[in-house]
Amino acid sequence: MELDEGLPKSQRLHRKRDIDSLFEEGKGFNAYPFRVIVRPHQAEGQEDAVPRILVSVSKKRFHHAVKRNRVKRLIRESWRRNKQDIMKTCGRRNITLDVAFVYTATCILTYDEIAAKMSGIARRLEGRL
């Protein structure tokens, strides 16, 4: 499996069944500005042994879609740049890691602040595998 820099659909959580099981069975922790919910499970095939993410930004905190979309873009980009070590670990252990990032801050943080938090979260997730 080649490690790419992108974030293809296979690395995003999109099926309702998978999302429901993540929120029902997953364990969570807080790492401001995120609430992170994680559900590791055995992958069916080698192709499926990748971390899959879901990004959620509340309409209650950001009323305008432009701001919600901006925050989601920042989160996805910071994850894309910090996922390599987790991808290697998932591939070695044949584990699929479903992760939901729920943005809890009431203001839009800068990319540098989000990226710093995301690298800490990535290290913490890798330690849980």
Wavefront OBJ file of the C-alpha trace (Angstrom):
o trace
v 0.000 0.000 0.000
v 1.454 3.302 -1.062
v 1.154 6.293 1.229
v -0.247 9.253 -0.595
v -0.743 12.815 0.512
v -4.411 13.020 -0.477
v -7.614 12.280 1.385
v -9.605 9.979 -0.936
v -13.158 8.817 -0.250
v -11.848 5.497 1.105
v -10.309 7.479 3.999
v -13.510 9.352 4.815
v -16.383 7.960 6.845
v -19.570 8.333 4.821
v -21.909 5.353 5.314
v -24.699 5.911 7.823
v -24.193 2.400 9.216
v -20.492 3.087 9.911
v -21.200 6.519 11.410
v -23.903 5.119 13.708
v -21.618 2.327 14.938
v -18.816 4.848 15.542
v -20.988 6.990 17.801
v -22.573 3.967 19.547
v -19.450 1.852 20.155
v -16.628 4.392 19.985
v -14.659 5.799 22.892
v -14.031 9.513 23.101
v -11.732 12.086 24.597
v -11.483 15.871 24.573
v -8.544 17.736 23.101
v -9.554 21.368 22.748
v -10.875 22.456 20.247
v -12.038 18.905 19.443
v -14.105 16.106 20.865
v -12.540 13.001 19.316
v -14.489 9.727 19.071
v -12.486 6.650 18.065
v -13.515 3.125 17.102
v -10.759 0.681 16.096
v -11.881 -2.600 14.514
v -10.408 -5.416 12.474
v -10.216 -4.703 8.738
v -11.752 -7.150 6.260
v -8.929 -6.795 3.737
v -5.552 -5.109 3.444
v -7.125 -2.292 1.410
v -9.510 -1.481 4.268
v -6.759 -1.112 6.901
v -6.734 2.700 6.883
v -7.954 5.371 9.272
v -11.273 6.888 8.176
v -12.370 10.293 9.442
v -15.552 12.282 9.901
v -15.501 16.031 10.557
v -18.417 17.736 12.282
v -18.885 21.455 12.918
v -22.047 22.530 14.710
v -24.540 24.858 13.081
v -25.335 26.058 16.603
v -21.802 27.476 16.997
v -21.317 28.706 13.412
v -24.546 29.871 11.832
v -23.039 30.594 8.418
v -22.101 27.686 6.163
v -19.054 29.588 4.919
v -17.526 29.521 8.400
v -18.439 25.852 8.994
v -16.891 24.869 5.680
v -13.730 26.872 6.458
v -13.275 25.040 9.760
v -13.857 21.660 8.098
v -11.273 22.454 5.403
v -8.706 23.413 8.054
v -9.344 20.202 10.011
v -9.160 17.944 6.949
v -5.947 19.585 5.750
v -4.252 19.269 9.147
v -5.323 15.599 9.370
v -4.061 14.943 5.837
v -0.609 16.188 6.822
v -0.460 14.227 10.104
v -1.909 10.835 9.135
v 1.170 9.022 7.787
v 2.294 7.316 11.030
v -1.239 6.165 11.842
v -1.669 4.797 8.314
v 1.505 2.736 8.632
v 0.422 1.345 12.011
v -3.074 0.493 10.735
v -1.600 -1.287 7.710
v 0.860 -3.288 9.829
v -1.796 -4.417 12.314
v -4.640 -4.767 9.764
v -6.878 -2.383 11.751
v -9.410 0.114 10.484
v -9.567 3.178 12.697
v -12.774 5.225 12.504
v -12.328 8.728 13.936
v -14.819 11.575 14.334
v -13.578 15.109 14.971
v -16.292 17.281 16.505
v -15.196 20.924 16.604
v -16.225 22.429 19.964
v -14.632 25.894 19.935
v -16.806 28.944 19.353
v -14.264 30.804 17.195
v -12.216 29.806 14.179
v -8.663 29.009 15.242
v -5.750 29.560 12.879
v -4.394 26.727 10.785
v -1.201 26.593 12.895
v -3.193 26.148 16.112
v -5.395 23.437 14.603
v -2.384 21.661 13.071
v -0.537 21.665 16.402
v -3.541 20.114 18.155
v -4.004 17.617 15.325
v -0.415 16.376 15.567
v -0.939 15.785 19.297
v -4.168 13.927 18.599
v -2.447 11.828 15.905
v 0.280 10.810 18.373
v -2.353 9.964 20.979
v -4.355 7.855 18.483
v -1.252 5.986 17.409
v -0.536 5.183 21.045
v -4.016 3.662 21.374
v -3.478 1.198 18.507
l 1 2 3 4 5 6 7 8 9 10 11 12 13 14 15 16 17 18 19 20 21 22 23 24 25 26 27 28 29 30 31 32 33 34 35 36 37 38 39 40 41 42 43 44 45 46 47 48 49 50 51 52 53 54 55 56 57 58 59 60 61 62 63 64 65 66 67 68 69 70 71 72 73 74 75 76 77 78 79 80 81 82 83 84 85 86 87 88 89 90 91 92 93 94 95 96 97 98 99 100 101 102 103 104 105 106 107 108 109 110 111 112 113 114 115 116 117 118 119 120 121 122 123 124 125 126 127 128 129
